[in-house]
Amino acid sequence: MNFIGEILYDFNKMINDPDILLPLVNNRFIMILLVIVLLHLKYKTYSSMWASALVNIPGTLLHEFMHFIVGLVLNAQPSNFCLVPRKGADGTYVMGSVGFRNITFYNAIPSALAPLLLLFVGFYLNRYWLPRINLTAINYVGYVFLQTIIIENAMPSSTDFRVAGKYFLGIIIYLILFVFLFAFFF
């Protein structure tokens, strides 16, 4: 029994050795492979709505929370916040939703595309948090898992794009604002 304990101790020491981990962490191929494996495991749960919901709860919470906060700040008046999965009219699963009572030309685009703000969270974690954590195999896999959840759920859904595109005046205003900011800062 002591022999197995020594093997496990040596294995743990080896996989948490910074000299071994650093080349793996800096290898983009391994990171992409890890992300694809995580997403593949996630998509395997899609045969069951409830297993899928359980796996998607953290990301769905982040996605819908961004809609809710931006809608609240811009007076879209969030009216409901739902994380209970249901089957949509087209047969796909709807993992969560936020309803608004006051969608107008000035708040439709930011409220609908609010999950894109999660990309800034992911960038912050990558730039300032990752360099500060103790480099271990578990920490790195956890970091990749967290970033996968954040970035995947930062993508607006087709419903989000439909809501954002309903107000032509809002599209024009935000397009002008975007061009001005881009020209000013770049």
HELIX and SHEET records of a PDB file:
HELIX    1   1 ASN A    2  ILE A   15  1                                  14    
HELIX    2   2 PRO A   18  VAL A   25  1                                   8    
HELIX    3   3 ARG A   28  LYS A   44  1                                  17    
HELIX    4   4 THR A   45  SER A   47  5                                   3    
HELIX    5   5 MET A   49  VAL A   73  1                                  25    
HELIX    6   6 ALA A  108  ALA A  112  1                                   5    
HELIX    7   7 ALA A  114  LEU A  117  5                                   4    
HELIX    8   8 LEU A  118  TYR A  124  1                                   7    
HELIX    9   9 LEU A  125  TRP A  129  3                                   5    
HELIX   10  10 LEU A  130  ARG A  132  5                                   3    
HELIX   11  11 ALA A  137  GLU A  152  1                                  16    
HELIX   12  12 SER A  158  ALA A  164  1                                   7    
HELIX   13  13 PHE A  168  PHE A  185  1                                  18    
SHEET    1   A 2 PRO A  78  CYS A  82  0                                        
SHEET    2   A 2 SER A  97  PHE A 100 -1                                        
SHEET    1   B 2 ARG A  86  LYS A  87  0                                        
SHEET    2   B 2 TYR A  93  VAL A  94 -1                                        
END                                                                             
